[in-house]
Amino acid sequence: MKHCRVYRISTAALAAILLVAPCAPAGEARLAASRSAQSSALLQDTYVESTQGKGYRFNRGGWIYVHLEGTPHEIGYQHGYLLAPEIADAFAVVRLEMEHNTGRDWEFFRRAAHQMLWPKIDPEYQAELQGIADGLQAAQTKLDLDDIVAFNAFSELPDYYVPWLNEQVHSSASPAKGTSGGAYSHCSAFVATGSWTKDGQIVMAHNNWTTYMEGARWRIIFDIVPQTGYRILMDGFPGAIASDDDFGVNSSGMMITETTIGNFHGWNPNGKAEFVRARKAMQYADSIDSYVKIMMDGNNGGYANDWLLGDRKTGEIARFENGLQHSYLWRTNDGYFSGSNYPADPDVTRDETTFDPNNPANSANARRIRWDQLIQGNKGKIDASMAEIFLGDHFDTYTKKEGADLRTLCGHGDVTPETYPGSTAGPFSPHGAVSGKVIDSRMAASMDFFARIGHPCGVNFDAAKFLAAHPEYSWESPVLRDMPAGPWTAFHIGEHSAQPAR
């Protein structure tokens, strides 16, 4: 591993700032207008708490806030019991997607979870996963432990393990490199510090990109108080022990997010599941170095990401590119890192991906350029409010036009009529940005962040209207539902429903 590379801005990237007026008042007006336009019942706050032991839940701003506390099994039990309806609903989505996209039945994934993943899971997280299954059973939801483990690996098994397995079976035919992680673009994010931000402290922001089927359900705010390790505030998917889109903060001051490495291939069947390593790092890391160490321990290549990290105690930020053959770390106290599914290191690009870093029509490259434009064009002014506007940005650097598509930071596949280079998603694919989150050093100190469910630009998605216009996606109709955009909403550890939003 190479350490201590400091980010340097290229001449080409500096020139790009001339193309943009990144924070025009029109953008702020659109954001303000969208905040007042929400009427869906999915966004209604619910001020009656459901409780189980020390755990409880309530609704706010379209999100479900869940507090979990205790031993690993108690945390899992509270999780499974309190979110049983949401887990059953999300499970139906994940099973449909995994079976449809791979041609494998659910028993295949259960076997992989039981035989390959389970034996390598830390006892602490085995107990938590068993607790989820037990809580679900108590809530009369018929999912067992193998279902829950396979479900937790929904970002790994279909997109990394299955292509790797296919290559092993057909190796004599010398197949092309797999497209693990390449069917959909996953996430846009940045982290900045020092002279780049308004107050010199860290600012971090993240758009979760996934299918709208998943995105409509990816609306949990987890406040976790574990028996050992640090307290966690993170967004997440019901039934998953890791954030999975990986945005959160822990009580040691670590600020964490990531974007997926596009067109990545690679898998180690003897490694430890990424969802276990990611949760462990969120819970136990107290520095950038300790975060990297945990993620490297048993690396299986699954869900390979560029991790954007911040340590509020030191003001240092980092980009950790966690491939399978190569992993690299860049860090600085005065600079920024962005993520939009492009690999940053030439070795990773060459040996572990089919990614073309020189094609400006590729979504990852277009969004990388846009991040450079926005961040460099606002050096010294960036704060959490500005980050919210960045996350809703709709400027396509390839066409040089304003308008939502899959090359904009706030991605909208449902209105994109073509397949971009590097993607296997078809025209009008219902996927893109499904939420936004923002945090800065001050928030990290008190364990707060702001989150917006749905497209961060504020545009709503109407499932019935979409399916009527695009019957080619009728296979999604059993689970595809509306995805209304909520308001930017503050969340804080230890909140109860009767408390006002901070």
C-alpha positions in Angstrom: 0.0 0.0 0.0 1.2 3.5 -0.8 0.6 6.1 1.9 0.6 9.9 2.1 -0.1 11.0 -1.4 -1.4 14.5 -1.3 -4.1 15.4 -3.9 -2.9 17.7 -6.7 -5.2 19.6 -9.0 -4.5 19.1 -12.7 -4.1 22.0 -15.2 -7.1 20.6 -17.1 -9.2 20.5 -14.0 -8.3 24.1 -13.2 -9.3 25.2 -16.6 -12.7 23.5 -16.2 -13.9 26.1 -13.6 -14.3 28.6 -16.5 -17.2 26.6 -17.8 -19.5 27.1 -14.8 -21.3 29.5 -12.5 -21.9 26.8 -10.0 -24.1 28.4 -7.4 -26.4 30.6 -9.4 -29.5 32.0 -7.5 -31.7 29.9 -9.8 -30.3 26.7 -8.2 -31.1 28.0 -4.7 -34.6 29.0 -5.9 -35.3 25.5 -7.3 -34.1 24.0 -4.0 -36.4 26.4 -1.9 -39.3 25.7 -4.2 -38.9 22.0 -4.0 -38.9 22.1 -0.2 -42.4 23.5 -0.1 -43.9 21.1 -2.7 -44.1 17.8 -0.8 -47.5 16.3 -0.1 -47.1 12.5 -0.3 -48.2 10.5 2.7 -44.8 8.8 2.6 -43.3 12.0 3.9 -45.7 12.5 6.9 -44.0 12.6 10.3 -45.3 10.0 12.8 -45.1 11.0 16.4 -46.0 7.7 18.0 -42.9 5.7 18.9 -42.7 1.9 18.5 -40.4 0.4 21.1 -38.6 -2.9 21.8 -36.3 -3.0 24.8 -34.0 0.0 24.6 -34.8 0.3 20.9 -37.4 2.6 19.3 -38.4 4.1 16.0 -40.3 7.1 14.6 -40.8 8.8 11.2 -39.5 12.2 10.2 -39.1 13.9 6.8 -39.7 10.7 4.9 -37.1 8.8 6.9 -37.5 6.2 9.7 -35.3 7.0 12.7 -34.3 3.8 14.6 -32.4 3.7 17.9 -30.7 0.4 18.7 -28.8 -0.3 21.9 -27.3 -3.2 23.8 -25.4 -6.4 23.1 -25.0 -7.6 19.5 -27.9 -9.9 19.7 -30.1 -7.2 21.4 -29.2 -4.7 18.7 -30.1 -7.2 16.0 -33.3 -8.3 17.8 -34.5 -4.7 18.1 -33.6 -4.1 14.5 -35.5 -7.1 13.2 -38.5 -6.6 15.4 -38.9 -2.8 14.9 -38.4 -2.8 11.2 -40.0 -6.2 10.3 -42.5 -4.7 7.8 -39.8 -2.7 6.1 -37.3 -5.6 6.0 -39.9 -7.9 4.5 -40.7 -5.3 1.9 -37.0 -4.6 1.1 -36.3 -8.3 0.9 -38.9 -8.7 -1.8 -37.0 -6.0 -3.8 -33.6 -7.5 -3.3 -34.6 -11.0 -4.1 -36.4 -9.9 -7.3 -33.3 -7.9 -8.5 -30.7 -10.5 -7.6 -32.6 -13.3 -9.3 -33.5 -11.2 -12.4 -30.1 -9.8 -12.9 -28.1 -13.0 -12.5 -30.5 -15.8 -13.6 -29.7 -17.5 -10.2 -32.5 -18.6 -7.8 -32.6 -17.5 -4.2 -31.4 -20.9 -3.0 -28.1 -20.2 -4.8 -27.6 -17.0 -2.7 -28.6 -18.7 0.5 -26.0 -21.4 -0.1 -23.3 -18.8 -0.8 -24.2 -17.0 2.3 -24.2 -20.1 4.5 -21.1 -21.8 3.1 -18.9 -19.0 2.0 -19.8 -15.9 4.0 -21.1 -17.0 7.4 -18.0 -18.9 8.6 -15.8 -15.7 8.2 -18.2 -13.3 9.9 -16.9 -12.0 13.3 -18.8 -13.5 16.2 -20.1 -10.1 17.2 -21.9 -9.7 13.8 -23.0 -13.3 13.7 -24.8 -12.6 16.9 -26.3 -9.4 15.5 -27.5 -11.1 12.3 -29.0 -13.9 14.4 -30.7 -11.3 16.4 -32.3 -9.7 13.3 -33.6 -13.2 12.3 -34.9 -13.8 15.8 -36.6 -10.3 15.9 -38.2 -11.0 12.6 -39.5 -14.4 13.8 -41.0 -12.7 16.8 -42.7 -10.2 14.5 -44.2 -13.1 12.5 -41.9 -12.5 9.5 -40.7 -15.7 7.9 -37.1 -15.0 7.0 -34.3 -17.1 8.5 -30.6 -16.5 9.2 -29.4 -17.6 5.7 -31.9 -15.2 4.2 -30.6 -12.4 6.3 -27.0 -13.0 5.5 -27.6 -13.3 1.8 -29.7 -10.2 2.0 -26.9 -8.3 3.7 -24.6 -9.2 0.8 -27.0 -7.8 -1.8 -24.2 -5.4 -3.0 -21.6 -8.2 -3.2 -23.1 -11.5 -4.3 -24.8 -10.6 -7.5 -22.3 -8.0 -8.8 -19.0 -9.4 -7.7 -19.3 -13.1 -6.7 -21.5 -14.2 -9.6 -19.4 -12.7 -12.4 -16.2 -14.1 -10.7 -17.9 -17.5 -10.5 -19.0 -17.3 -14.1 -15.4 -16.7 -15.1 -14.2 -19.7 -13.2 -16.7 -21.9 -14.9 -16.0 -20.6 -18.4 -12.3 -19.8 -18.0 -11.4 -22.1 -20.9 -13.3 -19.7 -23.2 -11.1 -16.8 -22.0 -14.1 -14.5 -21.3 -13.8 -10.7 -21.1 -13.4 -9.1 -17.7 -16.6 -9.1 -15.7 -18.7 -6.0 -15.2 -19.0 -6.2 -11.4 -20.5 -3.0 -10.1 -20.9 -1.7 -13.6 -24.6 -2.3 -14.2 -25.5 0.8 -12.3 -23.6 3.9 -11.3 -23.4 4.2 -7.6 -23.1 7.5 -5.8 -21.6 11.0 -6.1 -19.7 12.4 -3.1 -17.0 14.8 -2.0 -15.0 15.8 1.1 -13.1 19.1 1.6 -11.1 20.7 4.3 -8.7 23.6 5.1 -8.6 26.5 2.8 -11.3 24.9 0.6 -14.1 25.3 3.1 -15.7 28.4 4.6 -14.5 27.8 8.1 -11.5 25.6 7.4 -13.2 22.5 8.8 -14.3 19.4 7.0 -17.4 19.4 4.8 -18.7 16.0 3.4 -21.6 15.3 1.2 -23.0 12.2 -0.5 -25.7 11.2 -3.0 -26.8 7.6 -2.8 -27.2 6.2 -6.4 -29.1 2.9 -6.8 -32.3 1.6 -8.3 -35.5 3.4 -7.5 -36.9 0.1 -6.3 -34.2 0.1 -3.6 -34.1 3.9 -3.2 -37.7 4.1 -2.1 -36.9 1.9 0.8 -33.4 3.1 1.6 -34.7 5.5 4.2 -33.5 4.4 7.6 -31.5 6.6 10.0 -29.7 4.3 12.4 -28.6 5.5 15.9 -26.6 2.5 17.2 -25.2 2.3 20.7 -23.1 -0.9 20.7 -21.8 -2.7 23.8 -18.2 -2.2 22.5 -16.8 0.3 20.1 -18.2 3.8 19.2 -21.7 5.1 18.8 -22.9 5.3 15.2 -25.3 7.6 13.4 -25.7 6.5 9.8 -28.3 6.1 7.0 -29.1 2.6 5.9 -31.3 -0.1 4.3 -33.7 -2.0 6.5 -32.3 -5.3 7.6 -28.7 -4.4 6.8 -26.1 -4.1 9.5 -23.9 -1.8 7.5 -25.0 1.5 5.9 -24.3 0.0 2.5 -24.4 3.4 0.8 -22.0 4.2 3.6 -22.6 7.6 5.0 -22.2 8.1 8.7 -20.3 9.4 11.7 -19.1 7.7 14.9 -18.4 9.1 18.4 -14.6 9.0 17.8 -15.1 11.8 15.2 -14.7 9.7 12.1 -16.8 11.0 9.1 -17.3 8.3 6.5 -18.7 7.9 3.0 -17.8 6.3 -0.3 -18.5 5.8 -4.0 -18.2 2.5 -5.9 -15.3 1.8 -8.2 -17.0 1.5 -11.6 -16.5 -1.6 -13.9 -14.6 -3.4 -11.2 -13.9 -7.1 -11.3 -12.5 -9.4 -8.7 -13.5 -11.6 -5.8 -11.7 -13.7 -3.1 -14.0 -16.5 -1.9 -11.8 -16.9 1.2 -12.2 -13.2 2.2 -14.5 -11.5 4.7 -17.7 -9.9 3.4 -17.5 -6.2 2.7 -20.7 -5.5 4.7 -19.0 -6.9 7.8 -15.8 -5.0 7.3 -17.6 -1.8 6.6 -19.8 -2.1 9.7 -16.8 -3.0 11.8 -14.8 0.0 10.5 -17.8 2.4 11.2 -18.0 1.0 14.7 -14.3 0.7 15.7 -12.2 3.1 13.7 -10.8 6.2 15.5 -8.5 7.4 12.8 -7.9 7.2 9.1 -5.2 4.6 9.6 -7.4 2.4 11.8 -10.2 2.6 9.2 -7.9 1.4 6.5 -6.6 -1.4 8.6 -10.0 -2.8 9.4 -11.1 -2.6 5.7 -8.0 -4.4 4.6 -8.4 -7.2 7.1 -9.8 -10.1 5.0 -10.6 -8.0 2.0 -12.7 -10.1 -0.4 -12.9 -7.5 -3.2 -16.7 -7.3 -2.8 -18.4 -3.9 -3.3 -15.0 -2.3 -4.0 -15.2 1.4 -3.2 -13.3 4.7 -3.0 -13.8 5.6 0.7 -13.8 9.3 1.5 -12.9 9.8 5.1 -12.6 12.7 7.5 -11.2 12.9 11.1 -12.8 15.9 12.8 -10.2 15.7 15.6 -7.4 16.6 13.2 -9.2 18.2 10.2 -7.5 15.6 8.0 -9.3 14.0 5.1 -8.5 11.0 2.9 -9.4 9.0 -0.2 -8.9 5.2 0.3 -9.2 3.2 -2.9 -9.9 -0.3 -1.7 -9.4 -2.7 -4.7 -8.5 -6.3 -4.3 -5.1 -6.4 -5.9 -4.2 -2.8 -5.2 -5.3 -0.4 -2.4 -4.1 3.2 -2.1 -4.4 6.0 0.3 -4.3 9.7 -0.3 -4.6 12.2 2.6 -4.3 15.9 3.2 -5.2 18.7 5.7 -5.8 21.2 2.9 -7.6 20.0 -0.2 -10.5 17.9 -1.4 -11.4 14.5 -2.8 -14.4 13.6 -4.9 -16.0 10.4 -5.9 -18.3 9.4 -8.8 -17.3 5.8 -9.6 -14.0 6.5 -11.3 -10.9 4.7 -10.1 -8.1 7.1 -9.1 -5.0 5.0 -9.3 -3.7 3.8 -12.6 -2.8 0.3 -11.3 -6.4 -0.2 -10.1 -7.7 1.1 -13.4 -5.5 -1.2 -15.5 -5.6 -4.4 -13.5 -9.0 -4.4 -11.8 -11.4 -2.6 -14.0 -12.6 -2.2 -17.6 -13.0 1.5 -16.9 -12.0 4.1 -19.6 -10.7 7.2 -17.8 -10.5 9.2 -21.1 -14.0 9.0 -22.3 -15.9 12.2 -21.4 -19.2 10.7 -22.2 -18.8 8.2 -19.4 -21.0 9.2 -16.4 -18.2 8.8 -13.9 -15.8 11.1 -15.9 -18.5 13.7 -16.5 -19.3 13.8 -12.8 -15.7 14.0 -11.8 -15.2 17.0 -14.0 -18.4 18.6 -12.5 -17.1 18.1 -8.9 -13.8 19.8 -9.9 -15.8 22.7 -11.4 -18.1 23.2 -8.4 -15.4 22.8 -5.7 -12.7 24.7 -7.4 -15.1 27.4 -8.4 -16.1 27.9 -4.8 -12.8 27.5 -3.0 -13.0 29.0 0.5 -16.8 29.3 0.5 -17.9 25.7 0.8 -20.2 24.8 3.7 -23.0 22.4 4.4 -25.7 24.6 2.7 -23.6 24.9 -0.4 -23.0 21.1 -0.4 -26.8 20.6 -0.4 -27.0 22.6 -3.6 -24.1 20.7 -5.2 -25.9 17.4 -4.5 -28.9 18.6 -6.6 -26.8 19.8 -9.5 -28.1 19.1 -13.1 -25.3 20.3 -15.3 -24.0 17.7 -17.9 -20.3 18.5 -18.6 -20.3 16.3 -21.7 -23.3 18.1 -23.5 -22.5 21.4 -21.6 -26.2 21.7 -20.9 -28.4 22.0 -17.9 -30.8 19.1 -17.6 -31.0 16.0 -15.4 -29.6 12.7 -16.8 -27.1 10.1 -15.7 -24.1 12.3 -16.2 -25.3 14.9 -13.6 -24.4 14.8 -9.9 -28.1 14.3 -9.1 -28.6 11.4 -11.5 -32.0 10.6 -13.2 -31.9 7.4 -15.3 -35.6 7.4 -15.9 -35.2 10.4 -18.2 -32.0 9.3 -19.9 -32.8 7.9 -23.4 -29.5 6.1 -24.0 -26.9 3.8 -22.5 -23.7 5.7 -21.6 -20.2 4.2 -22.2 -19.2 2.0 -19.3 -22.7 1.2 -18.2 -24.9 -1.8 -18.9 -28.1 0.0 -17.8 -30.5 0.4 -20.6 -32.3 3.5 -21.8 -34.7 5.1 -19.3 -33.4 2.8 -16.5 -35.2 3.7 -13.2 -32.1 4.4 -11.2 -30.1 7.3 -10.0 -29.7 9.6 -7.0 -32.2 8.5 -4.3 -31.1 10.5 -1.3 -28.6 13.1 -0.2 -26.7 13.6 3.1 -24.4 16.4 4.4 -22.2 16.7 7.4 -19.4 19.1 8.6 -17.0 19.0 11.5 -19.3 20.9 13.9 -22.1 18.4 13.2 -19.7 15.5 13.6 -18.7 16.7 17.1 -22.3 16.5 18.2 -23.2 13.6 15.9 -25.7 15.3 13.7 -26.2 15.4 9.9 -28.7 16.6 7.4 -30.5 14.1 5.0 -32.9 14.4 2.2 -34.9 11.4 1.0 -35.6 11.1 -2.8 -33.8 13.0 -5.5 -31.7 15.7 -3.8 -32.9 18.2 -6.4 -36.4 17.8 -5.1 -38.0 16.1 -8.2 -40.5 13.4 -7.4 -40.7 10.0 -9.2 -44.1 8.7 -10.2 -43.9 4.9 -10.6 -47.3 4.4 -12.3 -46.6 7.1 -14.9 -43.1 5.7 -15.5 -44.4 2.1 -16.0 -47.1 3.3 -18.4 -44.5 5.0 -20.5 -41.9 2.2 -20.3 -43.5 -1.2 -20.3 -40.0 -2.7 -20.8 -39.5 -2.4 -17.1 -42.8 -4.1 -16.2 -40.8 -6.8 -14.4 -40.2 -4.2 -11.7 -44.0 -3.4 -11.4 -44.6 -5.7 -8.3 -42.2 -3.6 -6.2 -41.6 -0.3 -8.0 -43.2 2.6 -6.1 -43.3 6.3 -5.9 -40.2 8.1 -4.7 -41.2 11.5 -3.4 -38.5 13.9 -2.4 -38.6 15.0 1.2 -37.2 18.2 2.8 -33.6 18.5 4.1 -34.0 17.2 7.6 -31.7 17.3 10.6 -31.0 14.1 12.6 -29.1 13.8 15.9 -28.2 10.9 18.2 -30.6 10.1 21.0 -33.6 11.8 19.4 -37.2 11.0 20.2 -40.2 11.7 18.1 -41.5 14.4 20.4 -38.4 16.4 20.0 -38.2 19.0 17.2 -35.8 18.5 14.3 -32.5 20.3 15.1 
